[in-house]
Amino acid sequence: MKQLVERIREEGENAGGGIVKVDGFLNHQVDTALTQLMGERFVEMFLTKGVHDITKVITAEVSGIPSALITAQLLDVPMIYARKHRSAVMTDDYFAAEAKSRTKGEDVMLMISKKYLSVLDRVLIIDDFLATGSTISALCQAVAESGAIVGGIGCVIEKPSEGGREKLEPLGIPIATLAQVVFDGEELEVGPGR
Amino acid sequence: MKQLVERIREEGENAGGGIVKVDGFLNHQVDTALTQLMGERFVEMFLTKGVHDITKVITAEVSGIPSALITAQLLDVPMIYARKHRSAVMTDDYFAAEAKSRTKGEDVMLMISKKYLSVLDRVLIIDDFLATGSTISALCQAVAESGAIVGGIGCVIEKPSEGGREKLEPLGIPIATLAQVVFDGEELEVGPGR
């Protein structure tokens, strides 16, 4: 996705430790027009990949919410964000799976209420990054527990050096990413997604 | 807002301790069509209240993000979500203020990068609930630190019994809410916002 690739080239920072910082438009300040284009591009890519009849879009709080919301809106389905932090309101039973988070430095439990997923659902999983695939993998597990089908996986930025795609490919689920980032020493090499 | 009031009447649960649970359409599973209508209603109400020339919409992660994003998109401005959890990527300087969270049972620091707010900004603060006003108040403080102006405050659901509006009114900032919920014993009384 050209507009995203250009934006990462202009503003993306190598924050060290394999982390790309894109706080200016993706995960602190959010560019709403770019998010709309990202949603449109996901829908287009999934159509090309033969993904259809999606009933829900799932993401993990926090950074995946904007792109998941717009994608869900374009598909006219609800969006669910898996919870990472248990609060006093969370009195339901949950489908849950553990993911490793590098940016937070700890493992987190991703929880989706059993009320909102069933064998009748066919979901898209959308997140901001595809790195090791740990978050996406945990979301796939939580969805599988419900008996729902994961129809497709979409991530805004892929870091191919971390092997997330290879980890997820055995699941046989179409994967769409909008841009790829490779670290070349201090520099970021940014290219189109796939 | 009629559609929201009806939805809370149908699905809202009294989770005890003054907490209204609206996980089915607002803060776990998100109804994207309703969120669009909420954004449109905020824009309309702020227009009526004389709020104009907004440059950014601010919320606090997590539950305020969907309605803040759609409102920002309608106004064609960026949306910023204040961070509550420091991660490895958060290497900037931050405007920060502390808020009490009842649902999480602990105080949280709300952080907005100094890169994205300045004296030139005129912001809308959007969140899911107006209860005691603690989160909104902290966001107002963080924005004030930047020299930016808070042009308006919008919350999806107001719980008038908790006095948030009275706490915020001395700031002289227009406040718009889309629905009000009052606890009547075990029952919820739901009415239009103001």
Interface residues (C-beta under 8 A of the other chain):
Chain A: A15 G17 I19 K21 D23 G24 F25 N27 H28 Q29 V30 D31 T32 A33 T35 Q36 K56 E61 V62 I65 P66 L69 I70 A72 Q73 D76 V77 P78 M79 I80 Y81 R83 H85 S87 A88 V89 T91 D92 R102 T103 K104 G105 I112 S113 K115 Y116
Chain B: A15 G17 I19 K21 D23 G24 F25 N27 H28 Q29 V30 D31 T32 A33 T35 Q36 K56 E61 V62 I65 P66 L69 I70 A72 Q73 D76 V77 P78 M79 I80 Y81 R83 H85 S87 A88 V89 T91 D92 R102 T103 K104 G105 I112 S113 K115 Y116
